[in-house]
Amino acid sequence: MGDRMKILVTGGAGFIGSNFIRHMLSKYGEIEIVNLDLLTYAGRLENLHDIKDDLRYKFVQGDIRERKTVERIVKEGVDVIVNFAAETHVDRSIVEAGSFVLTDTYGTYILLNVARKYDVVKFIQISTDEVHGSIEKGSFKETDILDPSSPYSASKAAADHLARAFYKTYGLEVIITRSSNNYGPYQYPEKLIPKLIIRALHDQGLPIYGDGKQVRDWIYVVDNCEAIDLISQRGEPGEIYNVASGNERTNIEITKSILGILDKSEDLIRFVPDRPGHDRRYSLDTAKTRRLGWKLRHEFLEALEETVGWYVGNEWWWRPLLRDEFIQSDTPWLK
């Protein structure tokens, strides 16, 4: 992926998608990016306020589930589709799974079908480590079985299967990337790290599910975006590539790190009932991606400090979101 290329980024007003667009525009000169996003609760144009006037960038509000909308964009000439568009919050999928199936699975099918019809050169499907389910020891390789635990991860696993089927059946050049937990600027505050930061800033209790010993591998969003860019260029069609940092932390460790950065008391920690189907540990083997030449650039604690600093310094961005019950509630899945 490089100059003189037109890329359709779906879900580009979301957390990872907006960081990816920013990365691509800063790295490549003659690139053209169309951002298709429905602007649901987590997709916000504020995430791209700094590049909205870039002549290489165009925003289209629309739904990946609507074939006519997707066709209108793709038939004008698109070289690559990078599909970030998805419902992603596990708690919301427990409350209401239908939108996850429609967006994450059916929406991906629409994109794949249109890509095939209009001879899109390459299709990059953005997936997640959660499709594998939990692992007690070791790390998942790309070829390991998919065993999703939540409606969210099940919908993403289905999309992965569809993407590979379009490669095997129709020859569409599909590549799948699966990343571990991302963190960084512009992440919607329903997710763990921004939620903890904002609550700690207000001296509110920090809700931790169960015993807080669930383990996640945390990758700074810029590192993931760089990996996606590299994989799209050097990866083999039909293949899957894991992206992770090796920074495995329990939720309680993450919480204490944030409290330490903000100089807040650990008395703010509140243990609450665990959510249903909560995976204990995720871990990805990234040897295949590293063989392409990808290297992690950001050290965890330094990037976490930068992330905390971003939320401290950008209250304008997150304050309008605080009325969301999934941000305010300690156990939002108990609706």
BELNORVEN-V660546 format. One record per run of one state. SS is the DSSP state (hx for helix, st for strand, lp for the rest). FROM is the first residue (numbers start at 0). TO is the last residue. If there is no record, write none. Layout:
# BELNORVEN-V660546
ss/from/to
SS/FROM/TO
SS/FROM/TO
This chain:
# BELNORVEN-V660546
ss/from/to
lp/0/4
st/5/9
lp/10/13
hx/14/26
lp/27/30
st/31/36
lp/37/43
hx/44/47
lp/48/55
st/56/60
lp/61/65
hx/66/73
lp/74/78
st/79/82
lp/83/88
hx/89/94
lp/95/96
hx/97/116
lp/117/120
st/121/127
hx/128/131
lp/132/138
st/139/139
lp/140/149
hx/150/169
lp/170/172
st/173/178
lp/179/179
st/180/182
lp/183/190
hx/191/200
lp/201/204
st/205/208
lp/209/213
st/214/219
hx/220/233
lp/234/238
st/239/242
lp/243/246
st/247/249
hx/250/260
lp/261/264
hx/265/267
st/268/271
lp/272/279
st/280/280
lp/281/282
st/283/283
lp/284/285
hx/286/289
lp/290/298
hx/299/312
lp/313/313
hx/314/320
lp/321/323
hx/324/327
lp/328/330
hx/331/333
lp/334/334
